[in-house]
Amino acid sequence: MAIFLTKDSKVLVQGMTGSEGTKHTRRMIASGTTIVGGVNPRKAGQAVDFDGTEIPVFGTVAEGIAATGADVTVIFVPPKFTKDAVIEAIDAEIGLAVVITEGVPVHDTAAFWSYARSKGDKTRIIGPNCPGLITPGQSNAGIIPATITKPGRIGLVSKSGTLTYQMMYELSDIGFSSAVGIGGDPIIGTTHIDALAAFEADPDTDVIVMIGEIGGDAEERAAAFIKENVTKPVVGYVAGFTAPEGKTMGHAGAIVSGSSGTAAAKKEALEAAGVKVGKTPSETAKLVRELF
């Protein structure tokens, strides 16, 4: 069992022939992901050799799905083309679109998120500006290093790519059912709440780790959801306790205004919902370890 991504997932890569797409497609294949094709209208009909594995290039996502049965797409296209790439994936009704691209205009993200809703939410969007997701030992859609952990019983959802990697490494001896990097932009597709609900329903996840950061109220809303809907133990970490007020830190969504969006306020909300919150990533990992 896994959430959103399994060993049976068939993955397309939009932008596979670009430098980032090529590099990470090679890494995904090496980690066991079933990559069935790339998408680039200018190179349709060609194939790319990945260490002896020939991957065909299709002109559109719809063509790729028709030829291969793909149900996941990973998007590595420049920011100015990302909206069109996601809308193409939505029109093709692919089940999961993982948007790795950083620097996507918020207006564009709002547009393709709204478009997905108008089409009946047939395509789950993860990202943008995210590391993707991994089900260790089964499949890896994105840029998460596959060698830093192993299969296990922890479910991880995180706004931060770097902290995703650190938490996976620190708890690598226990292992993860799935890890989902949702991205830190002001508007994203899949949220903390979406992942929490999936992990709650996953029989192979025993403990959930939730990593947030300053800015917005996503963690407070997640805390309210946990209190009402999650029975499994949740351990949290909020990055940004020392961030100065009014300054954007790292992600575009990580900005504090007054008392709204502070790490302290998020920690308080999570603890009120019964979540154990670590003051550092290492302390958070220790709290998780105690549950096992």
Summary of the structure (lengths in Angstrom):
residues: 292
radius of gyration: 18.5
end to end distance: 19.7
largest distance: 56.0
contacts: 1109
relative contact order: 0.12
helix: 36%
strand: 25%
